[in-house]
């Protein structure tokens, strides 16, 4: 039965996860090429240290930094967030489908 589950996973789920994972990695690579992350983190720590009493400081900082970046970085950030959401959705739905499939096969085995 494990072989059947492996074949089902390989045909139904694995292609989606691999494709979305590769696109996510490509977006993250673009971000890494165009953004010097250490400088962003250093600047963020300075901004938060000076205005840490306001909870919306981090959100306004992130939004301001996002608007000031190059369009390719903005597209990469939005794309990586979207790909993470799609990967999460497909992973959760595949776990649910797998559980339903397993319960159906176990139920039919008990009836016989």
C-alpha positions as CSV (number, residue, x, y, z in Angstrom):
1,X,0.0,0.0,0.0
2,X,2.9,2.3,0.6
3,X,3.9,2.0,-3.0
4,X,0.4,3.1,-4.1
5,X,0.7,6.2,-1.8
6,X,4.1,7.0,-3.2
7,X,2.9,6.8,-6.7
8,X,-0.1,9.0,-5.9
9,X,2.2,11.5,-4.2
10,X,4.6,11.5,-7.1
11,X,1.9,12.1,-9.7
12,X,-0.4,14.5,-7.9
13,X,1.6,16.5,-5.4
14,X,5.3,16.5,-6.1
15,X,5.1,18.4,-9.5
16,X,3.2,21.3,-7.9
17,X,5.5,21.5,-4.9
18,X,8.7,21.3,-7.0
19,X,7.5,23.9,-9.5
20,X,6.4,26.3,-6.8
21,X,9.5,25.7,-4.8
22,X,11.7,26.5,-7.8
23,X,9.9,29.7,-8.5
24,X,10.1,30.7,-4.8
25,X,13.9,30.0,-4.8
26,X,14.2,32.1,-8.0
27,X,12.4,35.0,-6.4
28,X,14.5,34.7,-3.3
29,X,17.7,34.6,-5.4
30,X,16.6,37.9,-7.1
31,X,16.1,39.5,-3.7
32,X,19.5,38.3,-2.6
33,X,21.1,39.8,-5.8
34,X,19.5,43.2,-5.5
35,X,19.2,43.8,-1.7
36,X,22.1,44.0,0.7
37,X,20.2,42.4,3.6
38,X,22.8,43.2,6.3
39,X,22.3,47.0,5.6
40,X,18.5,46.7,5.7
41,X,18.7,44.8,9.1
42,X,21.2,47.4,10.5
43,X,18.9,50.3,9.4
44,X,15.8,48.5,10.8
45,X,17.5,48.0,14.2
46,X,18.4,51.7,14.2
47,X,14.8,52.8,13.3
48,X,13.3,50.4,15.9
49,X,15.7,51.4,18.6
50,X,14.9,55.1,18.2
51,X,11.1,54.6,18.0
52,X,10.4,51.4,19.8
53,X,7.5,52.7,21.9
54,X,5.3,52.8,18.8
55,X,4.1,49.3,17.7
56,X,3.3,50.4,14.1
57,X,6.9,51.5,13.6
58,X,7.9,48.2,12.1
59,X,5.0,48.1,9.7
60,X,5.5,51.7,8.5
61,X,9.3,51.0,8.2
62,X,8.7,47.9,6.1
63,X,6.1,49.6,3.9
64,X,8.4,52.6,3.4
65,X,11.4,50.5,2.5
66,X,9.3,48.4,0.2
67,X,8.1,51.5,-1.7
68,X,11.7,52.8,-2.1
69,X,13.2,49.7,-3.6
70,X,13.6,48.9,-7.3
71,X,10.6,47.5,-9.2
72,X,12.4,44.1,-9.7
73,X,12.8,43.8,-5.9
74,X,9.1,44.7,-5.3
75,X,8.0,42.1,-7.8
76,X,10.4,39.5,-6.2
77,X,9.1,40.2,-2.7
78,X,5.4,40.0,-3.8
79,X,6.2,36.9,-5.9
80,X,8.0,35.1,-3.0
81,X,5.1,35.9,-0.7
82,X,2.6,34.5,-3.2
83,X,4.7,31.4,-3.9
84,X,5.0,30.8,-0.1
85,X,1.2,31.0,0.2
86,X,0.7,28.6,-2.8
87,X,3.2,26.1,-1.4
88,X,1.5,26.2,2.0
89,X,-1.9,25.8,0.5
90,X,-0.8,22.9,-1.7
91,X,1.0,21.2,1.2
92,X,-2.0,21.5,3.5
93,X,-4.4,20.3,0.9
94,X,-2.2,17.4,0.0
95,X,-2.0,16.3,3.6
96,X,-5.8,16.5,3.8
97,X,-6.2,14.5,0.5
98,X,-3.8,11.9,1.7
99,X,-5.7,11.5,5.0
100,X,-9.0,11.1,3.1
101,X,-7.5,8.7,0.7
102,X,-5.9,6.6,3.5
103,X,-9.2,6.6,5.4
104,X,-11.2,5.5,2.4
105,X,-8.8,2.6,1.6
106,X,-8.7,1.5,5.3
107,X,-12.5,1.7,5.5
108,X,-13.0,-0.4,2.3
109,X,-10.4,-2.9,3.7
110,X,-12.4,-3.3,6.9
111,X,-15.8,-3.8,5.1
112,X,-14.4,-6.7,3.0
